[in-house]
Amino acid sequence: MNCHPTLCGMLVEVEEGRVVKITGDEENPDSRGFLCIRGHASREIIGNPNRVLHPLVRERRGDGAWRKASWDEALDLIVERMRTAGRESVGTWSGHGLFANNYGTRIHSHLLRRFSNLYGCQWWSPTIICWGLGAFGLGLTGVLETSTKEDMGEHAALVALWGANLASQPNTGRHLAAARRRGAFIVTIDVRETEAAAHSDEVIVLRPGTDAALALGMMHVIVAERLYDREFVARHTVGFDELAAHVARHSPAWAAGVTGIPAERIAAFARRYATTKPAMILLGGSSMHKGANGWQAGRAVGCLPALTANLGVAGGGLGPRHGSAAHGQELNTIVASERRPPGRYVPNQMSRITEALLDRQVRVLLLFGTDMLSSFADAERVAEGLARTDLCVTYDLFMNDTARRFADVFLPSTSWLEDLGCKSTNTHLYLMPKVLDPPGEARSAIWILRQLALRLGVADFFPWESEEGPIDAILDHPSTGHATVAALRDEGGMRALRISHVAYPDHAFHTPSGKVELYSERARALGLPPLPVHEDLPPSPYPLAFRQGRTLTQFHGFYEHGRALPTLARADPEPFLWISPADADARGIDDGAPIRLYNQRGELRARARVTSKIPPGTVWMRDGWEGLNRLTSGQPSIPDGAVDTFVFSSGQASFDAMVEVARL
């Protein structure tokens, strides 16, 4: 129900094939019995009357009636259209729903990519809708590894939650509280007062898209006042002289004009961060990087722990974020990239995927565990592209907006209790046993891919004897102690990973030089600024900066945006827009009033939540609502040639949106 690195442990009681109770597992070393509202609501997946339990096909999209079909009819139709289109005109795309039983190990994602490589069709990395762009900036600097939440709780003297909302990783909260009890100073930096603000000693609210400017202003103070660690900088970084000259032009007064934070507060925070040892920054994993300059935040913030010698020390560096790995946390791959045939492939770039649909380069689209219209920016252009496909297939638990509007075939998926799976946090491996038989005619993703491979003659797709085989192959790595499904089962389903709780203990960084690159030749070669910079967003006739993020009730577009599960639907029944009292008063908007958000791309109807927890000029809404991404920009954030610089892909659209709000 959640994303890496949280993955709360569940105890599920089953009697005669029926789920009786779900509680938090107190023996789970990551969650210690905690289970948020999403975890408690998960029992409502099982036996849900809205769940699709049989293959469905229809002759006409949109208003055409669905009818039940046999698996043979559905699969034969898919294979026929794939053959007619040709392999390069077939695309496979998966969302986080495909990983629900395999977070951290991504077994089903490995198999979908393996199928796509062996068949030779289009495949795009799901990281481009989530954490990949922020990690791109961190990767250019060379600081991709993160220390664990346990290390933070035990050792950090200062913790900065920089765009990191605890609603995204609630298990971190217990360790944050432990650090605070020890006397650690907690700072929250965000575009609004998040849930983390209540647990903080200082809250810094800045203008959207200005995180890099704040980091540059801090670096100005750290360098000018000689608060940096000369020995660490000399031994473990490159480009300090260039950076020092660069940040000399980015004073706190300059940063104040960009961020909206008073210069004296920027300087004071810089001094506190540089002189409090050890200091840890938890950088936002997804939402804070949704902007054309969003990756620059990771690039700039990643320089701070290097300047202050906070890397490779307990309690320092960067803390857990969505998509990150601890030192030594690795797995094998079974994706067979080396066997991918030459072809005309669409880059891992959201804007290029949309263009490929629009120009019919992709004519058959297989969607696994995703509501594409919910997750892609500039959703109406995506909708136009989906309308031009010859066949659109959705594999999921429930109907969603993409399936209702554009799918020709709906394939019913299994849920997390009906599959064998394996999850990994930053510290532990967890076996996810199959405890229920799938209802109706629901089938696992592995079964469907094996059937497609058989019909298409894709040789060697599944060389294993059982569904344990690919899991064993992926886990056969020193970091897991060469774990197997059988060994995990014998151990009670849990195993500690062989990792370091402290990132970069060997000071070997993820760059060509092996050092932290304050000045990046790799960035320059990609046509990007070699030094961290702040880039202003383009001017807009619309006055309010729109941002989206996470809450405890939702994560991505799961389960029809949560509406398929009664508990979540009651807790969050409709979209609410956070708007400041000043902006609301100027528009005659009362708290709870029906409103519309609009810009040049489209509009969304919602209700106003008038609150002083968001500053004038900024509005915010939790992500996942149907139609929200009609407002956001689908323009690329980095060049095509840069998106696959790292093992993950970073081709996220900008998602920028300036809007106006009016009362209905």
C-alpha positions in Angstrom: 0.0 0.0 0.0 3.0 2.3 0.3 6.2 3.1 -1.5 9.8 2.3 -0.7 11.3 2.8 1.9 8.3 2.4 4.3 6.6 -1.0 3.6 4.8 -1.5 6.9 4.6 -5.1 8.1 1.2 -6.7 8.3 -0.3 -9.6 10.2 -3.2 -11.0 8.1 -5.7 -13.4 9.7 -7.4 -15.7 7.2 -10.2 -18.1 7.9 -11.5 -20.4 5.2 -10.3 -18.2 2.4 -11.6 -15.0 4.0 -9.6 -12.1 5.5 -10.8 -11.7 9.1 -8.3 -9.1 10.4 -5.3 -7.0 9.4 -3.0 -5.5 12.1 0.5 -4.1 12.2 3.3 -6.6 12.8 5.1 -5.6 16.0 8.0 -7.9 15.1 8.6 -6.1 11.9 11.9 -4.3 12.4 11.0 -1.4 10.1 7.4 -0.6 11.2 7.2 -2.1 14.7 3.5 -2.6 14.6 2.6 0.7 13.0 0.0 0.6 10.2 -1.4 3.8 8.7 -4.9 4.3 7.3 -3.8 2.8 3.9 -2.6 -0.4 5.6 -5.8 -0.8 7.6 -7.9 -0.1 4.4 -6.1 -2.8 2.5 -8.5 -5.5 3.7 -11.2 -3.7 1.6 -9.4 -4.8 -1.6 -10.4 -8.4 -0.8 -14.0 -9.1 -1.6 -14.5 -5.6 -3.0 -17.6 -5.5 -5.2 -16.0 -3.0 -7.6 -13.0 -5.3 -8.3 -12.8 -6.6 -11.8 -12.6 -10.4 -11.7 -12.9 -11.5 -15.4 -11.3 -10.4 -18.7 -13.3 -7.8 -20.4 -13.3 -6.6 -24.0 -15.4 -4.1 -26.0 -15.8 -3.1 -29.6 -16.1 0.7 -29.0 -14.2 2.9 -26.5 -15.7 5.4 -24.2 -19.3 4.5 -24.3 -19.0 1.0 -25.6 -20.3 -1.8 -23.3 -17.8 -4.2 -21.8 -18.5 -7.9 -22.1 -16.8 -10.8 -20.4 -14.3 -12.7 -22.5 -12.3 -15.8 -22.0 -8.6 -15.5 -21.3 -7.9 -17.1 -24.7 -10.0 -14.6 -26.5 -8.4 -11.6 -24.7 -4.8 -12.8 -25.2 -5.4 -13.9 -28.8 -6.8 -10.4 -29.6 -3.8 -8.7 -27.9 -1.3 -10.9 -29.8 -3.0 -10.4 -33.1 -2.8 -6.6 -32.8 0.8 -6.8 -31.6 1.8 -8.8 -34.7 -0.1 -6.4 -37.0 1.5 -3.3 -35.5 5.0 -4.8 -35.4 7.2 -5.1 -32.3 8.5 -1.5 -32.5 5.0 -0.1 -32.5 4.1 -2.0 -29.2 4.7 -0.2 -25.9 4.7 -1.6 -22.4 4.3 0.8 -19.4 3.9 -0.1 -15.8 3.0 2.0 -12.7 3.5 1.5 -9.0 0.5 -0.9 -9.0 2.7 -3.5 -10.7 5.1 -3.4 -7.7 2.6 -3.6 -4.9 3.9 -7.0 -3.8 7.5 -6.4 -4.8 8.6 -2.9 -3.7 12.3 -2.6 -3.5 12.8 -5.8 -5.5 10.5 -5.0 -8.4 10.3 -8.6 -9.5 7.3 -8.0 -11.8 9.0 -4.9 -13.3 12.1 -7.0 -14.0 9.9 -9.5 -15.8 8.0 -6.9 -17.8 11.3 -5.4 -18.9 12.7 -8.8 -19.7 9.7 -9.6 -21.9 10.1 -6.2 -23.7 13.8 -6.7 -24.3 13.5 -10.3 -25.6 10.5 -9.3 -27.8 12.0 -6.0 -28.9 9.2 -3.6 -28.1 9.1 -0.3 -26.4 9.6 -0.2 -22.6 9.9 2.9 -20.4 11.1 3.2 -16.9 8.4 4.0 -14.3 10.9 6.1 -12.3 10.2 8.9 -14.7 6.9 9.6 -13.0 8.3 9.6 -9.5 11.8 10.0 -8.0 14.1 9.7 -10.9 14.5 13.4 -11.7 15.5 14.4 -8.2 18.0 11.5 -8.1 19.4 12.8 -11.4 20.6 16.0 -9.7 22.0 14.1 -6.7 23.7 11.7 -9.1 25.5 14.5 -11.0 26.9 15.6 -7.6 27.7 12.0 -6.7 25.6 11.5 -3.5 23.0 8.9 -4.4 23.4 6.7 -1.3 21.4 7.5 1.8 21.9 6.6 5.4 19.1 4.8 7.2 16.4 6.1 9.4 17.9 4.1 12.3 21.2 6.0 11.9 19.3 9.3 11.9 17.4 8.4 15.0 20.6 7.3 16.9 23.2 9.8 15.8 21.9 13.0 14.0 22.3 16.2 15.9 20.4 18.2 13.2 17.8 16.9 10.8 16.5 18.9 7.9 13.3 17.6 6.2 13.9 19.3 2.9 10.7 18.7 0.9 10.4 15.3 2.7 6.8 14.9 4.0 6.5 12.2 6.7 3.2 11.2 5.2 5.3 9.6 2.4 7.4 7.5 4.9 5.6 7.4 8.2 8.0 4.8 9.7 10.7 7.5 9.6 8.7 9.5 12.1 9.5 7.3 15.0 13.2 7.7 14.4 12.8 11.5 14.0 11.1 11.6 17.4 13.9 9.6 18.9 16.5 12.1 17.4 14.5 15.0 18.8 14.3 13.4 22.3 18.1 13.2 22.2 18.2 16.9 21.5 18.5 17.0 17.7 17.3 20.2 16.1 14.6 19.5 13.5 14.0 21.8 10.5 11.2 21.5 7.9 11.7 23.1 4.5 8.7 23.0 2.1 6.3 25.1 0.1 3.7 24.7 2.9 3.5 23.7 6.5 3.3 19.9 6.2 2.6 17.3 8.8 6.3 17.3 9.7 6.0 21.0 10.8 4.4 19.9 14.1 7.5 17.9 14.9 10.0 20.6 14.0 11.9 23.3 15.9 11.9 25.5 12.8 9.8 25.7 9.7 11.0 27.4 6.5 8.3 27.9 3.8 9.8 28.9 0.5 8.4 29.7 -3.0 7.9 26.7 -5.2 10.9 25.8 -7.4 13.4 27.8 -5.4 15.1 25.1 -3.4 18.4 25.4 -5.4 18.4 29.1 -4.6 18.2 28.5 -0.9 21.0 26.0 -1.1 23.2 28.4 -3.1 22.5 31.2 -0.5 23.6 28.7 2.2 26.7 27.8 0.4 27.6 31.5 0.0 27.6 31.8 3.8 29.4 28.6 4.4 32.2 29.5 2.0 32.4 33.2 2.8 32.6 32.6 6.6 35.0 29.6 6.2 32.6 27.2 7.8 33.4 24.4 5.3 35.7 21.6 6.1 39.0 22.2 4.3 40.4 18.8 4.7 37.3 16.9 3.5 36.9 19.3 0.5 40.5 18.9 -0.5 40.5 15.1 -0.3 37.0 14.2 -1.5 35.6 16.8 -3.8 36.5 18.4 -7.2 35.6 21.9 -8.3 35.7 23.8 -5.0 37.4 26.9 -6.5 34.9 27.1 -9.3 32.0 26.6 -6.8 33.4 29.2 -4.4 33.6 31.8 -7.2 30.1 30.9 -8.3 28.4 31.1 -4.9 30.1 34.4 -4.1 27.5 35.9 -6.5 24.6 34.2 -4.6 24.3 36.0 -1.3 21.5 35.5 1.2 20.1 38.8 0.0 19.9 37.4 -3.5 18.4 34.1 -2.3 15.8 36.1 -0.2 14.5 37.8 -3.3 14.1 34.4 -5.0 12.8 32.2 -2.2 10.8 34.7 -0.1 12.8 33.8 3.0 14.5 36.7 4.8 18.2 36.9 4.3 19.0 36.7 8.0 17.1 33.4 8.3 19.0 31.9 5.4 22.3 32.9 6.9 21.3 31.7 10.4 20.2 28.3 9.0 23.4 28.0 7.0 25.5 28.6 10.1 23.4 26.2 12.2 23.7 23.5 9.5 27.5 23.9 9.1 28.3 24.0 12.8 26.0 21.3 14.1 27.7 17.9 13.8 26.5 15.5 12.5 23.7 17.0 10.4 21.4 15.0 8.1 19.2 16.2 5.2 16.1 14.1 4.2 15.5 15.3 0.7 12.1 14.9 -0.9 11.8 12.0 -3.2 9.2 13.0 -5.7 6.9 16.0 -5.2 9.6 18.7 -4.7 11.2 17.8 -8.0 8.1 18.3 -10.1 9.2 21.4 -11.9 11.4 22.2 -14.9 14.3 23.1 -12.5 13.4 20.5 -10.0 16.5 18.4 -10.5 18.6 21.4 -9.7 17.4 21.1 -6.1 19.1 17.7 -5.8 22.2 19.0 -7.5 22.6 22.0 -5.2 21.5 20.4 -1.9 23.8 17.5 -2.5 26.8 19.8 -2.3 26.0 20.9 1.3 27.0 17.7 3.1 30.2 17.6 1.1 31.2 21.1 2.1 30.6 20.3 5.8 32.2 16.9 5.9 28.9 15.2 6.7 29.4 12.3 4.3 30.6 8.9 5.5 29.9 9.7 9.2 27.1 8.4 11.5 24.2 10.8 11.7 25.3 12.8 8.7 24.8 13.1 4.9 21.5 12.4 3.3 18.7 10.4 4.9 16.2 8.0 3.5 14.1 9.1 0.5 11.8 7.4 -1.9 13.8 5.3 -4.3 17.1 5.6 -2.5 19.4 2.7 -1.4 21.7 2.2 1.5 25.4 1.5 1.1 25.8 -2.1 -0.2 22.1 -2.5 -1.0 22.0 -4.2 -4.4 20.2 -7.0 -6.3 20.8 -9.0 -9.4 19.1 -8.1 -12.7 17.2 -10.5 -14.9 16.1 -8.0 -17.5 18.3 -9.3 -20.3 19.3 -5.9 -21.7 22.1 -7.4 -23.7 19.6 -9.4 -25.7 17.5 -6.4 -26.8 17.5 -6.3 -30.6 18.4 -3.1 -32.5 15.3 -1.0 -33.1 13.8 2.5 -33.3 13.1 3.0 -29.6 11.4 5.9 -27.9 13.5 7.4 -25.1 12.7 7.2 -21.4 11.3 10.7 -21.7 7.7 11.4 -20.8 7.2 14.0 -23.5 8.6 11.7 -26.1 6.3 8.9 -25.1 3.3 11.3 -25.5 4.6 12.3 -28.9 5.0 8.6 -29.9 1.4 8.0 -29.1 0.3 11.2 -31.0 2.3 10.3 -34.2 1.3 6.6 -34.0 4.8 5.4 -33.6 3.3 3.4 -30.7 0.0 1.8 -31.8 -0.5 -0.9 -29.2 -0.1 -0.1 -25.5 0.0 -2.6 -22.6 -0.6 -0.8 -19.3 0.3 -2.7 -16.1 -0.9 -1.3 -12.8 -1.1 2.3 -13.9 -3.7 5.0 -14.6 -1.6 6.7 -17.2 -3.9 9.8 -17.4 -3.3 10.3 -13.6 0.4 9.9 -13.7 1.5 11.7 -16.9 1.7 15.5 -17.2 -0.4 17.4 -19.8 -2.9 14.7 -19.6 -5.2 15.9 -22.4 -2.4 15.5 -24.9 -1.8 12.0 -23.5 -5.5 11.4 -23.9 -5.4 12.5 -27.5 -2.5 10.1 -28.1 -4.3 7.2 -26.4 -7.3 7.8 -28.6 -5.1 7.2 -31.7 -3.9 3.7 -30.6 -5.1 0.6 -32.3 -5.3 -1.3 -29.0 -5.0 -0.3 -25.4 -4.8 -2.9 -22.7 -5.2 -2.3 -18.9 -4.1 -4.8 -16.2 -5.4 -3.8 -12.8 -7.6 -4.5 -9.8 -10.2 -1.8 -10.5 -11.4 0.3 -13.4 -9.7 3.7 -13.7 -10.0 6.8 -15.8 -7.6 5.5 -18.5 -9.3 2.2 -18.7 -12.8 3.7 -18.9 -11.9 6.1 -21.6 -9.4 4.2 -23.8 -9.0 0.6 -23.0 -10.2 -2.1 -25.4 -9.2 -5.0 -23.2 -9.2 -5.1 -19.3 -7.2 -7.9 -17.7 -8.0 -8.7 -14.0 -5.0 -8.6 -11.7 -4.2 -10.4 -8.5 -3.8 -8.5 -5.2 -0.9 -8.7 -2.8 -2.3 -11.6 -0.8 -2.9 -13.7 -3.9 0.7 -13.7 -5.2 4.1 -14.8 -4.1 6.3 -11.8 -3.7 9.3 -10.2 -1.9 9.8 -6.7 -0.6 12.9 -4.8 0.4 13.4 -1.8 2.6 16.7 -0.1 3.0 17.6 -2.5 5.8 15.5 -5.7 5.4 14.2 -8.3 3.1 10.6 -9.6 3.5 8.9 -12.6 2.0 5.4 -12.0 0.9 3.7 -15.4 0.9 0.6 -16.2 -1.2 -2.2 -16.8 1.3 -5.3 -16.6 -0.8 -6.4 -18.0 -4.1 -7.2 -15.3 -6.7 -11.0 -14.7 -7.0 -12.8 -15.2 -10.3 -10.4 -15.4 -13.2 -7.8 -12.9 -11.8 -4.3 -13.9 -12.9 -0.8 -12.8 -11.9 1.4 -10.6 -14.1 3.8 -13.5 -14.4 1.1 -15.7 -15.8 0.0 -13.1 -18.4 3.6 -12.4 -19.6 4.3 -16.1 -19.9 1.1 -16.5 -22.0 2.0 -13.6 -24.3 5.6 -14.9 -24.7 4.3 -18.4 -25.6 1.9 -17.0 -28.2 4.5 -14.7 -29.7 7.3 -17.2 -29.7 9.5 -15.2 -27.3 12.1 -17.8 -26.4 13.7 -18.0 -23.0 11.4 -15.5 -21.3 10.8 -17.8 -18.3 13.6 -20.3 -17.9 12.7 -21.1 -14.3 10.7 -24.1 -13.1 8.3 -22.1 -10.8 7.5 -18.5 -9.7 10.1 -18.8 -7.0 12.8 -18.9 -9.8 12.9 -15.3 -10.8 12.8 -14.2 -7.2 15.7 -16.4 -6.3 17.7 -15.1 -9.3 17.1 -11.5 -8.3 18.0 -12.1 -4.6 21.1 -14.1 -5.4 23.4 -11.3 -4.3 25.9 -10.7 -1.4 23.7 -7.9 0.0 21.0 -10.4 0.8 23.3 -13.2 1.9 22.3 -14.9 -1.4 18.7 -15.3 -0.1 16.2 -17.6 -1.6 12.4 -18.0 -1.1 13.0 -21.3 0.7 15.5 -19.8 3.1 13.3 -16.8 3.8 10.4 -19.0 4.5 12.5 -21.0 6.9 13.5 -17.8 8.7 10.0 -16.6 9.2 10.0 -14.3 6.2 12.4 -11.6 7.3 16.2 -11.1 6.8 18.4 -8.2 7.6 20.4 -6.9 4.5 24.1 -6.8 4.6 24.4 -3.0 4.3 26.0 -0.1 6.1 23.6 2.2 8.0 25.9 5.0 7.1 26.1 6.1 3.4 29.6 6.3 1.7 31.7 4.9 4.6 34.4 4.3 2.0 34.2 7.9 0.5 33.8 6.4 -2.9 31.2 8.5 -4.7 29.0 7.9 -7.7 30.9 10.1 -10.2 33.6 9.5 -12.9 36.2 11.0 -10.5 35.0 9.0 -7.5 34.7 12.2 -5.6 31.8 14.6 -5.0 31.7 16.8 -8.0 30.9 20.3 -7.0 31.8 21.1 -10.6 30.6 18.4 -13.0 32.2 17.8 -16.3 29.6 15.1 -16.9 26.9 17.7 -16.6 28.7 20.0 -19.0 29.1 17.2 -21.6 25.3 16.6 -21.4 24.7 20.3 -22.2 23.7 21.1 -18.6 25.3 23.7 -16.2 28.4 22.2 -14.6 27.8 24.1 -11.4 24.6 24.0 -9.3 22.3 26.9 -10.4 18.8 28.2 -9.9 16.8 28.8 -13.0 13.7 30.9 -12.9 10.5 29.4 -14.2 9.2 31.1 -17.4 6.8 34.0 -16.8 3.0 33.2 -16.9 -0.2 35.2 -17.1 -1.5 33.0 -14.3 -0.7 34.2 -10.8 -0.6 31.1 -8.6 2.1 28.5 -8.4 0.4 25.1 -8.2 2.1 22.2 -6.5 1.0 18.6 -5.6 2.2 16.1 -3.0 1.4 13.2 -0.7 -1.0 12.6 2.2 -1.5 9.6 4.5 -4.7 8.7 2.8 -3.3 8.3 -0.7 -0.2 7.4 -2.7 -0.1 7.9 -6.5 -3.3 6.8 -8.2 -3.7 3.5 -6.4 -7.2 1.8 -6.2 -9.0 4.4 -8.3 -7.4 7.2 -6.4 -8.5 5.5 -3.2 -12.1 5.8 -4.1 -12.5 2.0 -4.5 -11.7 1.5 -0.8 -14.5 2.8 1.4 -12.2 3.8 4.3 -10.0 6.0 2.0 -13.0 7.4 0.1 -14.6 8.6 3.3 -11.4 10.1 4.6 -10.7 12.0 1.4 -13.9 12.2 -0.6 -13.1 15.0 -3.0 -10.2 17.2 -4.1 -9.4 20.1 -1.8 -7.1 22.9 -2.8 -5.0 24.6 -0.1 -5.1 28.4 -0.7 -3.9 31.2 1.6 -6.4 33.6 3.3 -5.0 36.5 1.3 -5.5 34.8 -2.1 -8.9 33.5 -1.1 -10.1 36.9 0.1 -8.9 38.5 -3.1 -11.1 36.1 -5.1 -14.2 36.0 -2.8 -13.6 32.4 -1.8 -14.7 31.0 1.5 -13.3 27.9 3.2 -15.1 24.8 1.7 -16.4 26.8 -1.3 -16.6 25.0 -4.7 -13.9 26.3 -7.0 -12.2 25.7 -10.3 -8.5 25.8 -11.1 -7.6 26.6 -14.6 -4.9 27.6 -17.0 -4.1 27.4 -20.7 -4.1 23.6 -20.6 -7.4 22.8 -18.8 -9.3 23.1 -15.6 -10.1 21.1 -12.5 -13.0 21.4 -10.1 -12.4 21.2 -6.3 -13.2 22.7 -3.0 -11.2 25.4 -1.2 -9.2 24.8 2.0 -8.4 28.3 3.2 -5.4 28.0 5.5 -2.5 30.1 6.7 -0.3 27.0 6.4 0.4 28.0 2.8 1.8 31.3 1.7 0.2 33.8 -0.8 1.1 33.0 -4.3 1.1 29.2 -3.8 -1.7 26.6 -4.0 -1.4 22.9 -3.2 -3.4 19.7 -3.6 -2.6 16.0 -3.0 -1.7 14.2 -6.2 -3.7 11.4 -7.9 -7.0 13.2 -8.5 -8.6 12.6 -11.8 -8.0 15.6 -14.1 -5.3 17.2 -12.0 -2.6 16.6 -14.6 -4.7 18.4 -17.2 -3.1 21.5 -15.7 0.5 20.4 -15.7 3.2 20.9 -18.3 4.5 18.0 -20.3 7.7 19.7 -21.5 10.9 17.8 -20.8 13.1 18.8 -17.9 16.4 17.5 -19.2 17.7 16.6 -22.7 16.9 13.2 -24.2 20.6 12.3 -24.1 20.7 12.8 -20.4 17.7 10.7 -19.3 19.6 7.4 -19.0 22.8 8.8 -17.5 22.3 6.5 -14.4 20.9 3.0 -14.0 17.5 4.6 -13.2 15.9 6.9 -15.8 15.1 10.6 -15.3 12.9 11.7 -18.2 10.2 13.3 -16.1 8.1 16.1 -17.7 8.3 19.4 -15.8 4.8 19.2 -14.3 5.0 23.0 -13.8 1.6 24.7 -13.5 0.7 28.3 -12.9 -3.0 28.6 -12.4 -5.9 30.9 -11.5 -8.6 30.0 -9.1 -12.2 31.1 -9.2 -15.3 30.4 -7.2 -18.0 28.4 -9.0 
